[in-house]
């Protein structure tokens, strides 16, 4: 029981990271109907930006708690700003010129941009992994078994879960109750009609890419602090997992993306804990196939209804 509880905590933490990345996927798809396969590499760039800022500012675990918290918030804000610029530039240079082209053109451009970003970081930062000593330390013991096994919830896990829940609430409010959210939902339904009613479609789509990139930067910092090691290839792996999470939850649905991320994180963690770790990805994708057989639109997705 204690071992299962610990794996459950670990799975929720990993799933929260996947969920943050998946929200970026689902926001872009919901508006322009395009799978942004470069989004995983934007997450990787956000992680590298956070690492560089942490090194430049000299942030260590030995700093006073209040100063450490302020420093990490500053790193987060700067990393979000830098990564948002990348997101805006990718949309402006690689996707907008192809928006009126045939449907496969943006997809090919997204795959090409993913390769460009990964190789750019590999050239600039090198192919070796970049380690980071633990910065957010400390944990709390929740349960303890008779044989001495303890169930712990670390401070970094608490930070990841609370950050994910807060951002989920904020962006759900933005989508449902702000003028930007109304513009995004209008573009999702009909971009031409939205433009005729005064919505600036280009600005709305650009802001969506910026928001998605900012969320990817948050996930990148959390991944860096949690695992303490990154390389240029993490964007591809995490991007595929986050895309899977978005499809599983119902692509186009923000709560669905978060739910899908949690499900994928739990499947991976529990499979690794009780079965062969080499087949954890097989298990995750098998569950995806099974769910889509019975729920073609995903767990929380809505079927598309075309009115004639």
Buried (B, 14 or more C-beta within 10 A) or exposed (E): EBEEBBBBBBBBBBBBBBBBBBBBBBBBBBBBEBBBBBBBBBBBBBBBBBBBBBEEBEBEEEBEEEEBEEBBEEBBEBBBBBBBEBBBEBBBEBBBEBBEEEEEBBBEBBEEBBEBBBEEBBEEBEEEEBEBEEBBEEEEEEEEEEEEEEBBBBBBBBBBBEBBEEBBEEBBEBBEEEEBBBBBBBBBEEBEEBBEEEBEBBEBBBBBBBBBBBBBBBBBBBBBBBBBEBBBBBBBEBBBBBBBBBBBBBBBBBBBBBBBBBBBBBBBBBBBBEEEEEEBBEBBBEBBEEBBEEBEBBBBBEEEEEEE
